[in-house]
Amino acid sequence: QVHLVESGGGLVQAGGSLRLSCAASGRTSSISVVGWFRQAPGKERESVAVITWTGTRTDYRDSVSGRFIISRDNAKSTVDLQMSSLKPEDTAVYYCAAGRFFTQEWKMYDYWGLGTQVTVSS
């Protein structure tokens, strides 16, 4: 079993920055990929960024590429998401998930955190 806990959400003005962190514990040896996903009210869950557990490969959805950076801290067993130039449309609950396959398809992930709210005001 893998346990994931997100932190770092909050309220920020458009153009601002936030850093989210996902702390993993338990059977982390079973993790191959960690992804950040988000879900806004009334919308389907969507990918934001994914990274291999080794930190060697990343992928981003087009709308956040160049603004968000996903990274892996091996010493802390965390995966961070640095978000810059935030827009109101980035407002959502952000979830961290772990899985075995390098994909942006959220249904392929096995373990999920409870999420953290990110609100961007205009």
N, C-alpha and C positions, 0 to 999 in steps of 0.2 A: 504494500500500500504506500502511496505517495501523498503527502499532505502539503498543500500549497496555501500560502497566506499573502495576500496583496496589501500594500500600504502606499501612502503618498498621494492619494487623491485629494481633491478639494476644489475650491472656487478660485478662478483666475480670470482676469480680463483678457479680451482678445489681443493677440500679439504676445502674450506672456508665455511663461514656461512652467512645466511641472515635471517631476521625476517620480515615476512609479517603480516600486520594487516588489519582486515576487520571491519569497523565501520558501525553499523546498526542504522537506525533511522526510524521513522514512526510507523507503527503498529507492533512493536516488540513483542507484546503479541500474535500475530498470528504465531510466529516462534516456531517450535519444534526442528529443526535440522539446523545446518549450516555446509556447506562443502567447502573444497578447491578443486578445479579442475584445470587442466592445459591442454593446447593445443599447441602442437608444429606444425610448418609449415608442411602441407601435411599429418598431422596425425589426428586421431579422438580425440575428447575431452575425457579425462580420469579422474577418481577420484584420489585424493591424500590422503585426510583425511577428516573424518566427526566427528562431535561432537554434542551431544544434547545441547539445549539451556541452560539447567541446568548445563551442564558440567560434568555430571555423567557418560557418556558413550562415548567412542571413537572407531574409526576403521580406519585402514590405508591400503593402497594398499601395497602389499608385497615388492615392490622395494624400498619403503621409510621407511618401518618399522625399527625402531632402529636408524634412522637418523633424522627423522622429528618428531616434537611434536606439536600437536594441543591443544590449551587451550582457555578457556573462561574467560574474565574479566568482572564480573557482574557489577562492579561499572562504567565501561566505555562503556558497551554494545559493546564490541569488541570480535572478535575471532582471535587469533593470530596463526601463523604457524612459528615455529622456525625450520629452516632448517640448518642442519650441514652436514659435509662431502659431500658437493655438488659435483656432477659429471656433465660432459658436457651433458649427456643425460637428466639431469633435466632442461635443457634450454627449456623454453616455456613461453607463457602468462598464468599467474595464475589468476584464477577467484574465487571469493567468491560467494556462493549461499545459499539461505535460502529456507527451505521447511517444509513439515509436516511429512515426513516419514524418518525413519532412514535407509538410503540406500546409496550405492555408485553409484547408477544409476543416471547419471546427468540429464536425461530426466525427472526425478521425482521432480526436484526442480523448485520452482515457481518464485523466484526473483534472479536477477543476477547483479553483479557489472560489471564495464567496463573492468576490468582486469588490471594487472600490469606485465610488462616484467621482467623476470628473465633470465639472460644470464650467463652461466658458461663456462669460457674459460679453455682450456686444457694446 
